[in-house]
């Protein structure tokens, strides 16, 4: 939690950065390239800087001096607003710094717009193919981990996200996740269920695992407590990711944590609708399943993360030295 005084100080620093032209925006015909120089004190919070709904596509952190964030995206990827004005197409979006999760407001907002010539032919409407990502984050959740080693008993933050190729915002969900010793799910292979019953975090019943509150609907962090698997020390995490209409949550499309204090399930995105999780201890109604596909309201994709090495804490310390 960021204190109000600290938040005001950070806002002042960011506002000064914008005034000193530390934000450079290059508008291209179909995409935008942005560089944003931030002070070294912001490096631990690099993933809390956004272009619309997108986190930085890359960043450079020199040993000393400012850190540079890069946003290289097509206009449609980050929910830019599209307007037609005469012979020009106007794309409007904003850069934000959001140290606290929604619904808290951003601490810094920098609106901008780009324009390009209007196409002679009408633009087709529709949903492009979505691109899904899954990665292991570092311990403070500030970026992608540079190591694939995780200490037994520690928390393993698994980040999943979808690049949005349309103007409609999408909700990223984990429908199913299992841990295995192989990069593919072979018949008869041993596996350990992590998420099941169409979005219920089964691992939250036996440990401290949980879905973390979101910064954006298009990304989700599974904060998984590691455990020793009897069949391997190298683990692959297989997940069925779903990009879905945020307004169409239901028993088949949800993210649910088990709350030990109340011995009940809670819906991540709206605790007032936790009744959608009531089937987690039994069986959520079946539905027609497809492999990776585009549907009227969402897209399903199987993604594999690994190999991840589960090591004793003493072994992990030696590997870092």
C-alpha positions in Angstrom: 0.0 0.0 0.0 1.4 3.4 -1.0 0.9 6.2 1.5 -0.9 9.3 0.4 2.2 11.5 1.0 4.4 9.1 -1.0 1.8 8.9 -3.7 1.8 12.7 -4.0 5.6 12.8 -4.2 5.6 10.1 -6.9 2.9 12.1 -8.8 5.0 15.2 -8.7 8.1 13.4 -9.9 6.1 11.8 -12.8 4.5 15.2 -13.7 7.9 16.7 -13.8 9.2 13.9 -16.0 6.4 14.6 -18.6 7.1 18.3 -18.5 10.8 17.7 -19.1 10.0 15.7 -22.2 11.0 12.3 -20.7 8.0 10.8 -22.6 8.7 10.4 -26.4 5.8 9.3 -28.6 6.3 8.2 -32.2 3.0 7.9 -34.1 3.1 5.4 -37.1 0.4 4.5 -39.5 -0.8 1.4 -37.6 1.2 1.5 -34.3 2.8 3.7 -31.7 6.3 3.6 -30.3 6.7 5.2 -26.9 9.8 5.6 -24.6 9.2 6.8 -21.1 12.2 7.6 -18.8 11.5 7.0 -15.2 13.7 7.5 -12.2 15.5 4.5 -10.6 13.2 4.7 -7.6 10.4 3.5 -9.9 12.2 0.3 -11.3 10.5 -2.0 -8.7 7.1 -0.8 -10.0 7.8 -1.1 -13.8 4.8 -3.3 -14.4 2.5 -0.7 -12.9 3.1 1.7 -15.8 0.5 1.3 -18.6 -0.3 2.4 -22.1 -4.1 2.0 -22.0 -4.4 -1.7 -21.0 -0.8 -2.7 -21.9 2.2 -3.0 -19.7 5.7 -2.1 -21.1 6.7 -4.3 -24.0 10.3 -4.0 -22.8 12.5 -1.9 -20.5 16.2 -1.1 -20.0 17.6 -0.7 -16.5 21.2 0.5 -16.5 23.3 0.1 -13.4 22.9 3.8 -12.6 20.5 6.5 -13.8 17.0 6.5 -15.2 15.1 3.4 -16.4 13.6 3.5 -19.8 10.2 1.9 -20.5 9.2 0.9 -24.1 5.7 0.6 -25.4 5.7 -0.8 -29.0 2.1 -1.7 -29.8 -0.5 -1.5 -32.5 -3.2 1.0 -31.7 -5.9 -1.7 -31.3 -3.8 -3.7 -28.9 -4.2 -1.4 -26.0 -7.8 -0.2 -26.3 -7.1 3.0 -28.1 -10.2 5.1 -28.9 -10.7 5.5 -32.7 -12.3 8.5 -34.2 -12.8 9.6 -37.8 -12.2 13.3 -38.6 -12.4 14.1 -42.2 -9.6 12.3 -44.0 -7.8 11.4 -40.8 -8.2 8.6 -38.3 -7.5 9.7 -34.7 -6.3 7.3 -32.0 -6.6 8.5 -28.4 -5.1 6.8 -25.4 -3.2 7.6 -22.2 -0.1 6.6 -20.3 -0.8 5.9 -16.6 1.0 5.0 -13.4 -1.2 2.8 -11.3 0.5 1.8 -8.0 -2.8 0.5 -6.5 -5.2 -1.9 -8.1 -8.5 -1.0 -9.6 -10.9 0.5 -8.7 -8.4 3.0 -7.2 -7.6 5.8 -9.6 -4.3 6.2 -11.4 -1.7 8.4 -9.6 -0.5 9.8 -13.0 -2.3 10.2 -16.3 -0.8 11.5 -19.6 -3.3 11.6 -22.4 -2.2 11.8 -26.0 -3.4 11.1 -29.5 -2.0 10.0 -32.9 -3.5 10.3 -36.3 -3.0 8.6 -39.7 -4.6 9.0 -43.1 -8.0 7.5 -43.4 -8.0 4.3 -45.7 -9.8 4.7 -49.0 -11.7 1.5 -48.4 -14.0 0.8 -45.5 -12.3 -0.9 -42.5 -13.5 -4.5 -41.7 -14.9 -5.0 -38.3 -14.2 -8.2 -36.3 -12.0 -9.9 -33.8 -8.4 -10.7 -34.8 -6.6 -13.7 -33.4 -5.6 -13.1 -29.8 -2.1 -13.7 -28.5 -1.7 -15.3 -25.0 1.3 -15.1 -22.7 2.3 -16.9 -19.5 5.5 -16.2 -17.6 7.1 -16.6 -14.1 7.4 -13.2 -12.4 10.2 -12.3 -10.0 9.7 -12.2 -6.2 8.5 -8.6 -6.0 6.2 -9.0 -9.0 7.9 -6.1 -10.8 8.9 -8.0 -14.0 9.7 -11.3 -15.6 12.0 -13.6 -13.6 15.5 -14.0 -14.9 15.7 -17.5 -13.4 13.6 -20.6 -13.7 14.4 -21.8 -10.2 11.8 -21.5 -7.4 12.5 -22.5 -3.8 10.3 -25.1 -2.3 7.6 -23.6 0.0 8.0 -20.2 -1.6 5.3 -18.4 -3.6 5.6 -18.8 -7.3 3.9 -15.8 -9.2 2.6 -17.0 -12.6 1.5 -14.2 -14.8 -0.9 -14.8 -17.7 -2.1 -12.1 -20.1 -3.8 -11.7 -23.5 -2.9 -9.1 -26.1 -6.1 -7.6 -27.2 -6.5 -7.2 -31.0 -9.9 -5.6 -30.9 -11.5 -2.6 -29.2 -13.6 -4.7 -26.9 -12.0 -5.2 -23.5 -11.4 -8.9 -22.6 -11.3 -10.6 -19.2 -8.4 -13.2 -18.9 -9.3 -16.3 -17.0 -7.6 -19.6 -16.1 -10.1 -22.3 -16.8 -7.8 -25.3 -15.9 -4.2 -25.6 -14.8 -2.1 -28.7 -13.9 1.5 -29.3 -13.0 3.3 -32.1 -14.8 6.8 -33.4 -15.5 6.5 -33.1 -19.3 5.9 -30.2 -21.8 3.0 -32.1 -23.3 0.1 -33.9 -21.6 0.7 -37.5 -22.4 -2.0 -40.2 -21.8 -1.4 -41.8 -18.4 1.1 -39.1 -17.3 1.1 -38.0 -13.7 -0.2 -34.5 -13.1 -1.3 -32.4 -10.1 -4.4 -30.3 -10.5 -4.0 -26.6 -9.6 -7.1 -24.9 -11.2 -10.2 -26.9 -12.2 -14.0 -26.9 -12.3 -13.8 -24.1 -14.8 -11.9 -21.5 -12.8 -11.7 -22.7 -9.2 -8.3 -22.5 -7.7 -8.1 -25.9 -6.1 -4.6 -25.2 -4.7 -6.0 -22.5 -2.5 -7.7 -25.1 -0.3 -4.5 -26.8 0.8 -2.0 -23.9 1.0 -1.6 -20.2 0.6 -2.1 -20.1 -3.2 -4.5 -17.5 -4.5 -5.4 -15.4 -7.5 -4.1 -11.9 -6.8 -6.3 -8.8 -7.3 -6.0 -7.5 -10.9 -4.4 -4.4 -12.3 -6.2 -4.9 -15.6 -8.9 -7.3 -16.8 -6.6 -8.7 -19.6 -4.0 -10.1 -17.1 -4.1 -12.4 -14.1 -1.5 -13.6 -11.5 -1.7 -17.0 -10.0 0.3 -16.8 -6.7 1.1 -20.4 -6.3 2.7 -21.9 -3.2 5.3 -24.4 -4.4 5.4 -28.0 -3.2 7.5 -31.0 -3.8 6.1 -33.3 -6.4 6.8 -37.0 -6.0 7.5 -37.5 -9.7 9.9 -34.7 -10.7 12.0 -31.7 -9.7 11.3 -30.0 -13.0 7.7 -28.9 -13.5 5.7 -27.7 -16.5 2.5 -25.7 -15.8 -0.2 -26.4 -18.4 -3.1 -23.9 -18.4 -6.2 -23.5 -20.5 -6.5 -19.7 -20.8 -9.7 -18.0 -21.7 -10.2 -14.4 -23.0 -13.9 -13.6 -22.3 -16.5 -10.9 -22.3 -16.2 -9.2 -18.8 -19.9 -8.8 -18.7 -20.5 -12.6 -19.2 -19.2 -14.1 -16.0 -21.0 -17.2 -14.9 -20.4 -20.7 -13.4 -18.5 -21.6 -16.5 -16.4 -18.4 -16.7 -14.9 -17.3 -13.4 -11.9 -17.0 -11.1 -12.5 -18.3 -7.6 -10.3 -18.3 -4.4 -11.0 -20.5 -1.4 -11.2 -18.4 1.8 -10.2 -20.5 4.8 -11.5 -18.0 7.4 -15.0 -18.5 6.1 -14.6 -22.0 4.5 -16.2 -20.6 1.4 -15.3 -19.7 -2.2 -15.0 -16.1 -3.3 -15.2 -14.6 -6.8 -12.0 -12.7 -7.6 -13.6 -10.0 -9.8 -16.7 -9.3 -7.7 -17.1 -10.7 -4.2 -20.8 -9.8 -4.3 -21.3 -12.4 -7.0 -19.5 -15.3 -5.2 -22.5 -17.5 -5.7 -21.0 -18.2 -9.1 -18.3 -20.2 -7.2 -20.8 -22.4 -5.4 -20.2 -25.3 -7.6 -16.4 -25.4 -6.9 -16.8 -28.1 -4.2 -19.0 -30.3 -6.4 -19.1 -30.1 -10.2 -19.7 -27.1 -12.4 -22.1 -27.8 -15.2 -20.4 -29.2 -18.3 -20.3 -27.3 -21.5 -19.4 -27.8 -25.1 -15.6 -27.8 -25.2 -13.3 -26.8 -28.1 -9.6 -26.5 -28.6 -8.0 -23.2 -29.3 -10.9 -21.4 -31.0 -12.6 -18.1 -31.5 -16.2 -17.9 -30.2 -18.9 -15.3 -30.1 -17.8 -14.1 -26.7 -14.3 -15.4 -26.1 -11.2 -17.4 -27.2 -9.6 -20.5 -25.5 -5.9 -21.3 -25.8 -3.7 -24.0 -24.2 -0.4 -22.5 -22.9 2.6 -24.2 -21.3 5.1 -22.7 -18.9 8.4 -24.4 -18.1 10.5 -26.1 -17.2 10.6 -24.7 -13.7 13.1 -26.1 -11.3 11.9 -26.7 -7.7 14.9 -26.5 -5.4 15.6 -26.4 -1.7 16.2 -22.9 -0.3 19.9 -23.7 0.4 20.4 -24.8 -3.2 18.8 -21.6 -4.5 21.1 -19.4 -2.4 24.2 -21.3 -3.7 23.1 -20.8 -7.3 22.7 -17.1 -6.8 26.2 -16.7 -5.3 
